[in-house]
Amino acid sequence: MDLNIVDPSEIPVPPEDVRIRRLVITPVGDGGRLKVEIDLTPFQQRPTLHLTIRDSRGEEVASTSIIEAMSPKMSFTLHLRRPDPGGVYQAECLVRYIDGPNVDQKTQKLILN
C-alpha cells in the first residue's frame, strides 16, 4: 500500500528550491496566543524552519523551531511571553537545511488589538 502525503500533482523540489508559499499569523483569544499556518513547496528532503516573533523594540517574545518538517503544510499555536495589546510585532520565518544556508525567508508585520 502506498501513502501519498503530498499532492501527487506537485513535484517535490530539491533543497535549494524550497520556498515558503504562505505564512499566515492570526491572533487568538486575548492576543497572548498566535495561530501560525505555514505552507512550503513540496520537498525532496525535510527542511528545518525557525520562526521568531519580535516586539516593537526588537526583543524576542516567541520562537519555535521545526526540525526536519514532515509535511509542507503545518499549523500550530505560539504563546507570546509578554503580550502587548495594541502592540506591533514582526514575525520572521526562515527555512534552511541542517549544516546549510537559509533557502528562504519571509517576514510579516502583526498588530495586536
Secondary structure, DSSP 8 states (H G I E B T S, - for coil): -----S-TTS--B-GGG--EEEEEEEEETTTTEEEEEEEE--BSS--EEEEEEE-TTS-EEEEEEESS-S-SEEEEEEE-SS--TT-EEEEEEEEE-TTS-EEEEEEEEEE--
